[in-house]
């Protein structure tokens, strides 16, 4: 999973599209718990964003996402 911290939120590249079961589950639940780098975060207000430019990701990640055809990400706010 490609998870990146942004200002007061996290973004997750949806390499298997927004139709993945885990994405649907997080949207239905209205959030989730994320464990990354030894810390737990309660995340809320999930939204799926389509961005063909992939500008919110580091350049090397943009290249890979372009190659695999992934242009969606999920944004989640820190609760």
Secondary structure, DSSP 8 states (H G I E B T S, - for coil): --EEEETTEEEEE-TT-TTSHHHHHHHHHTEEEEEETTEEEEEEEEEEEE-TT-TTS-HHHHHHHHHHT--EEEEEEE-
